[in-house]
Every structure is written in C-alpha cells, then in structure tokens.
Amino acid sequence: MAQDNSQQEDLEASSQASTGQKETGKGSPRKRVILIAIVVVVLVGIGLYMFLTRNHVSTDDAYTTGRKISIAPHVSGFVEKMLVDDNQLVHKGDLLVQLDGRDYLATLHRAEAAVQQAQADMNAYEMSLIVAKKNFPGRLVEAQGNVAAAEARLFKARTDYSRQHRVARAATTQQDIDYAKAALDEATAAVVQAQGQLTQAEPVQANIDTADAHVTQAVANLTAARADLEKARLDVEWTMIRAPRNGRISQRNIEQGNFVQTGQEMFSIVPDDIWIVANYKETQLKNMRPGQKVDIEIDAYPQLHLKGHVDSFQMGSGESFSAFPPENATGNFVKTVQRIPVKILIDSGLDPKIPLAIGLSVEPTVYTE
C-alpha cells in the first residue's frame, strides 16, 4: 500500500515538472520580445538624440573673462586716505585713494612764481625791443651828424692854422699861432672820436636782432615755466586717484600709510562687461561662424540659463601665443588636436544680483545651424 502511494507521488511530481516546463517555454518568447523592444527604443532614442543634437557643438574647456584695469599712481607718495575696500562697487570719477600732496603743492607754488618772473622778463625784453627799434637808428643818424660837425670844425681849424702861417710875421703873434695849432689838433681828434661813434652806431639791424633774440629767449623761458607749472598742477591733481570707469575693486594690496611708487599697481577694477572664452577643438570649428546662437551653463550658478552668440575667433591656437611655442620642424613630430579660443558674448539671462566673476567654469553649446 505504501509502495502505491509513493508511485502516485512520483507521478504527480513529474506531472508538475512537465507543466512548469511548458509554462516556461511559453514565457521565454514574451521576455525576448520585451527585451528586443527595450533595445529598439533605446537605440531609437540614441539615434533621435544624435539627430537632434548633430548641430550642437559644446565644450567644457571654457571660462568667463573680462577686462582688468590696473590702478597705479602717476606720482609717488604716502597714502593719506584709502577710500575703497575689497570688492567694492565704484563708479567712474569716484575718489579711490588720496596721496599726501604737500610737496607737490610747494612745487606748484614755485612754478607759479617762476611763470610770473618769466612773464615779467618777457615784457621787459619786448619793451627793450621797441626802444631798440627807435634808439639804434637814431644813434646812427646822431653819429653821422657828429662826424659831419667834427669834420666842419676840422676844416675851420685847418683854415685858421693855414691863415696864421700865410700872414706876415708882424701881423700875428706866436700865441695866435699856438692857438690855431691846438684848435687843429682838437678838431682832428674830434673827427676821430665822431668816426668811432659812427662805427659803433652803424650795426643798427644787428643790435635790433639782438634785442629780438632776447625777446625770443624770454618767450622760450616763459613757455618752459608754463610747462613746469602745468606739470606741477598735474602732480597735485594726480595725488587724487579716481576710478577711470565703473567696476569692482579687486586684488587690493595697499593700506593707508603705505608709500607707493610711480607705476606701482595698487589694485584692479573689474568692469561688469563679462564674456566667455571657449577653447574648442579645431575639429569642432567646421560649421561654426560668428553670430551663431549659444546656450551657456555656468557651474557656479546652475539656475542661470544664459543666451549668447559667437563673436569672434582668436587668430591662433593657445600654443601659438605661449612663451615657448612648439617647434614642429624639430625632433619627432606627434600630431595633437589643437584648441582655438572662441569669444562668446552674453546676450541675456544675467541676474543683476549675481555678478559674474572672472574665471568661472562654463559649458557653452553652439548651434551651428
């Protein structure tokens, strides 16, 4: 009896096993169909994505950049007032730093006095020139007249002297003869003196030119003095260092009381106009053109969705402008894909409350069509 029960159980187990195999055989084709459908959907999705993004060119080798205006003093001096702090927003014309300008004020006062002295000298020489144009021709005429008068007196003295020697001895005296001889000698000397004065008075134009040269020299001295005065005024003005344009203070490295030299960088001003520099591979530039639309994602601010456009391409790869550019003609050449910096301007999407810093990582996507 027990043996019959065992045989019956074996039959039931084998029957259940065969039923399970039939069910498994029926389920396998269904799973394969589902698996194949999933693969097809994935492939279609990948193909559709590749088709839709075939004209999208993106890179993660990109960053924000902008202009950095280095602020340096025109003159040396101690920082008397420091009127800005780190990262402070300033506007064009704002006073940033005031240097101690007392030395420059003293120089300014001396320059003002030098200009007044030079002006007075020029006025005096101009008056002298006016007088010279009158006096020197007049002196020449006077000298010529003196020579004529002296020659007339000499003629009279010679005539008197000759008359004294022509008359009879009894008709004159030795004293008269001596007087005539003395008058002749005096008249001769007077002619010589008058001719000397005429010689001195003859270079009229040369004397006038000399006076004119003094005026020219005085004008030059006045011009130099005015230039020194203008330089002194600029030095005083340059002790007040003002912002050349709007922006934020960055890299401040001075404090109140420091001594700064001419040309020493004190800090930088970073304006608000920021753009993107994207280093695309040369193989990505085939269809890229200026003016194409760009989507911009910033790692620091994922909530911002910026829109922009391609502005221009740098005329050379990054290695071309490096301090030691590669020399492909020497050694073993290995071809590497170069990257070309592309300038991308931001058109919209900025938040005024979130100023973009220089150097942020960016991922731009260019729509080439």
C-alpha positions in Angstrom: 0.0 0.0 0.0 2.8 2.3 0.9 4.5 1.5 -2.4 1.4 2.5 -4.3 1.3 5.9 -2.6 5.0 6.5 -3.4 4.5 5.8 -7.0 1.5 8.0 -7.1 3.5 10.9 -5.6 6.3 10.4 -8.2 3.7 10.6 -11.0 2.3 13.8 -9.6 5.8 15.4 -9.3 6.7 14.5 -12.8 3.4 15.9 -14.0 4.0 19.2 -12.2 7.5 19.4 -13.6 6.3 18.9 -17.2 3.6 21.6 -16.6 6.3 24.0 -15.4 8.5 23.3 -18.4 5.5 24.0 -20.7 4.8 27.3 -18.9 8.5 28.3 -19.1 8.5 27.5 -22.8 5.5 29.7 -23.3 7.1 32.7 -21.2 10.5 32.9 -22.9 9.4 34.4 -26.3 7.4 37.1 -24.5 10.5 38.1 -22.5 12.6 38.2 -25.6 10.1 40.4 -27.3 10.1 42.8 -24.4 13.9 42.9 -24.3 14.1 43.5 -28.0 11.5 46.3 -27.8 13.6 47.9 -25.0 16.7 47.7 -27.0 15.0 49.1 -30.1 13.5 52.0 -28.0 17.0 52.8 -26.6 18.6 52.7 -30.0 15.9 54.9 -31.5 16.3 57.3 -28.5 20.0 57.5 -29.0 19.6 57.9 -32.8 17.0 60.6 -32.2 19.2 62.4 -29.7 22.2 62.3 -32.1 20.0 63.5 -34.9 18.6 66.4 -32.9 22.0 67.4 -31.4 24.0 66.9 -34.6 24.4 70.6 -35.0 25.2 71.3 -31.3 28.9 71.9 -30.5 29.8 72.1 -26.9 32.9 72.1 -24.7 33.7 72.1 -21.0 37.1 73.9 -21.6 35.5 77.4 -21.2 35.6 80.1 -18.6 34.3 83.7 -18.0 36.7 86.5 -18.6 36.7 90.3 -18.8 38.8 93.4 -18.5 41.1 94.1 -15.6 42.1 97.7 -15.2 45.3 98.1 -13.2 45.2 101.2 -11.0 48.7 102.7 -10.4 49.7 106.2 -9.3 51.3 108.8 -11.6 53.3 110.2 -8.7 55.0 108.7 -5.6 53.8 109.5 -2.1 52.3 108.2 1.1 48.7 107.0 1.1 46.9 109.7 3.2 43.3 108.3 2.6 42.2 104.9 1.5 38.6 105.3 0.4 37.7 101.8 -1.1 37.5 98.3 0.3 37.8 94.9 -1.3 35.2 94.0 -3.9 33.5 97.4 -3.5 31.5 98.7 -6.5 32.8 102.0 -7.7 31.7 104.4 -10.4 33.7 106.5 -12.9 35.1 109.5 -11.3 34.9 108.3 -7.7 37.9 109.2 -5.5 39.7 106.0 -4.6 43.0 107.0 -3.0 44.4 110.3 -1.9 48.2 110.7 -1.5 50.0 113.2 0.7 50.4 116.2 -1.7 52.1 118.8 0.4 55.5 118.5 -1.5 53.7 118.8 -4.8 51.8 121.9 -3.6 55.1 123.6 -2.7 56.4 122.7 -6.2 53.2 124.2 -7.7 53.7 127.5 -5.8 57.3 127.7 -7.0 56.2 127.0 -10.6 53.6 129.8 -10.3 56.3 132.2 -9.2 58.6 131.1 -12.0 55.9 131.8 -14.5 55.3 135.3 -13.1 59.1 136.0 -13.3 59.3 134.7 -16.8 56.3 136.8 -17.8 57.9 139.9 -16.4 61.2 139.3 -18.2 59.4 138.8 -21.4 57.5 142.1 -21.0 60.8 143.9 -20.2 62.6 142.5 -23.3 59.6 143.3 -25.5 59.8 146.9 -24.3 63.5 146.9 -24.9 62.9 145.7 -28.5 60.5 148.6 -29.1 63.0 151.1 -27.7 65.9 149.5 -29.7 63.9 149.9 -33.0 63.8 153.6 -32.3 67.2 154.2 -30.5 69.6 152.4 -32.7 68.6 154.1 -36.0 68.5 157.5 -34.1 72.0 156.9 -32.7 73.3 156.2 -36.2 71.8 159.5 -37.5 73.3 161.3 -34.5 76.7 159.7 -35.1 76.6 160.7 -38.7 75.8 164.2 -37.7 78.6 164.3 -35.2 81.0 163.2 -37.8 79.9 166.0 -40.2 80.1 168.6 -37.4 83.6 167.4 -36.4 84.8 167.5 -40.0 83.4 171.1 -40.3 85.3 172.1 -37.2 88.4 170.4 -38.5 88.1 172.3 -41.8 87.8 175.6 -39.9 90.8 174.7 -37.7 92.9 173.9 -40.7 91.9 177.1 -42.4 92.8 179.2 -39.3 96.0 177.4 -39.0 97.0 177.9 -42.6 96.0 181.6 -42.4 98.3 182.1 -39.4 101.2 180.8 -41.4 100.4 182.8 -44.6 100.2 186.3 -43.0 103.2 188.3 -42.3 105.0 187.7 -39.1 104.3 191.2 -37.9 100.6 190.7 -38.4 100.3 187.9 -35.9 101.7 186.7 -32.6 103.2 183.4 -31.5 100.2 182.9 -29.2 97.7 183.1 -32.0 99.8 180.6 -34.0 99.8 178.2 -30.9 96.1 178.6 -30.5 95.5 177.7 -34.1 97.7 174.7 -33.8 95.9 173.5 -30.7 92.5 174.1 -32.3 93.6 172.0 -35.4 94.7 169.1 -33.2 91.5 169.2 -31.1 89.4 169.2 -34.3 91.4 166.3 -35.7 90.8 164.3 -32.5 87.1 165.2 -32.5 86.7 163.8 -36.1 88.4 160.6 -35.0 86.1 160.3 -32.0 83.0 161.0 -34.1 84.0 158.4 -36.6 84.5 155.9 -33.8 81.0 156.6 -32.5 79.7 156.2 -36.1 81.3 152.9 -36.3 79.6 151.8 -33.1 76.2 153.1 -34.3 76.4 151.5 -37.8 75.2 147.9 -36.9 71.6 149.0 -36.4 70.0 145.8 -37.6 72.3 143.6 -35.6 71.5 145.5 -32.4 67.8 145.2 -33.2 68.2 141.5 -33.9 70.0 141.1 -30.5 67.1 142.7 -28.7 64.7 140.5 -30.7 66.7 137.4 -29.7 66.4 138.4 -26.0 62.6 138.5 -26.6 62.6 135.1 -28.2 64.7 133.7 -25.3 62.2 135.2 -22.8 59.3 133.7 -24.7 61.0 130.3 -24.5 61.7 130.7 -20.8 58.0 131.6 -20.3 56.9 128.6 -22.2 59.2 126.3 -20.2 57.9 127.9 -17.0 54.3 127.3 -18.0 55.1 123.7 -18.9 56.6 123.3 -15.4 53.5 124.9 -13.9 51.2 122.5 -15.9 53.3 119.6 -14.7 53.1 120.8 -11.1 49.3 121.2 -11.4 49.0 117.6 -12.8 51.2 116.3 -10.0 48.8 117.9 -7.5 45.8 116.5 -9.3 47.3 113.1 -9.6 47.6 112.8 -5.8 43.8 112.3 -6.1 43.4 108.9 -7.7 40.0 108.4 -9.3 38.2 105.5 -10.9 38.5 105.5 -14.7 35.3 103.5 -15.2 32.6 101.6 -13.3 33.6 98.3 -11.8 34.5 96.4 -8.6 37.7 96.7 -6.7 39.9 93.5 -6.9 43.4 92.5 -5.7 43.9 95.4 -3.4 47.4 95.3 -2.0 47.9 98.7 -0.2 46.8 100.2 3.0 46.5 103.7 4.4 50.0 104.9 5.3 51.9 102.9 2.7 54.4 104.5 0.4 53.6 103.9 -3.2 55.9 104.4 -6.2 55.0 105.8 -9.6 53.5 102.9 -11.7 53.1 100.6 -8.7 49.9 98.5 -9.1 47.7 99.2 -6.1 44.6 97.3 -7.1 42.4 96.4 -10.1 39.0 97.4 -11.3 36.9 94.7 -13.0 34.1 96.2 -15.1 30.7 94.4 -15.4 31.2 93.5 -19.1 32.0 89.8 -18.9 32.2 87.4 -21.8 33.1 83.7 -22.4 36.3 82.3 -23.9 35.6 78.7 -25.1 38.6 76.6 -26.2 37.0 74.5 -28.9 38.9 71.7 -30.7 39.9 72.5 -34.2 37.8 69.6 -35.4 34.7 71.4 -33.9 35.1 74.6 -35.9 34.0 73.3 -39.3 30.5 74.8 -39.2 31.0 77.4 -36.5 30.5 81.0 -37.6 30.2 84.4 -35.9 26.7 85.3 -34.9 25.5 81.8 -34.2 23.3 81.3 -31.0 24.9 79.8 -27.9 23.4 78.3 -24.7 25.6 78.9 -21.7 25.6 76.9 -18.4 27.7 78.1 -15.5 28.9 75.6 -13.0 28.7 78.0 -10.1 25.1 79.2 -10.9 23.2 76.2 -12.4 20.0 78.2 -12.0 21.2 80.7 -14.7 20.4 79.9 -18.3 22.3 82.4 -20.3 21.9 83.1 -24.0 24.6 84.4 -26.2 26.2 84.4 -29.6 29.6 83.7 -31.2 31.5 86.9 -31.5 34.9 86.1 -33.0 37.7 83.6 -33.2 41.3 84.1 -32.0 43.7 84.1 -34.9 45.9 81.3 -33.5 45.8 78.4 -31.0 46.7 78.8 -27.4 50.1 77.2 -28.0 50.9 79.7 -30.8 50.8 82.6 -28.3 52.6 80.8 -25.5 56.1 81.9 -24.3 57.6 78.7 -25.9 55.6 77.8 -28.9 56.1 74.2 -30.3 58.7 73.8 -33.0 57.2 71.1 -35.2 60.1 71.1 -37.6 62.5 69.7 -34.9 62.5 66.4 -33.2 59.9 63.7 -33.6 56.6 65.3 -34.5 53.4 64.0 -32.9 50.1 65.4 -34.2 47.8 66.7 -31.5 44.4 68.3 -31.7 44.7 72.0 -31.2 42.2 74.2 -29.4 41.2 77.6 -30.7 39.8 80.3 -28.3 36.3 81.4 -29.3 34.9 84.7 -27.9 31.2 84.4 -26.9 29.2 87.4 -25.8 26.3 87.1 -23.3 23.0 88.4 -24.6 20.5 87.6 -21.9 19.8 85.6 -18.7 22.0 87.5 -16.3 20.8 88.3 -12.8 21.8 91.8 -11.6 22.1 90.3 -8.0 24.6 87.7 -9.2 27.8 89.4 -10.6 29.8 87.0 -12.6 33.4 86.7 -11.5 36.3 86.2 -13.9 37.5 82.6 -14.3 34.2 80.7 -13.6 33.9 77.4 -15.4 31.4 77.4 -18.2 29.9 74.9 -20.6 28.7 76.7 -23.8 26.8 74.9 -26.6 26.9 76.5 -30.1 24.0 75.9 -32.5 25.8 75.7 -35.8 22.6 75.6 -37.8 
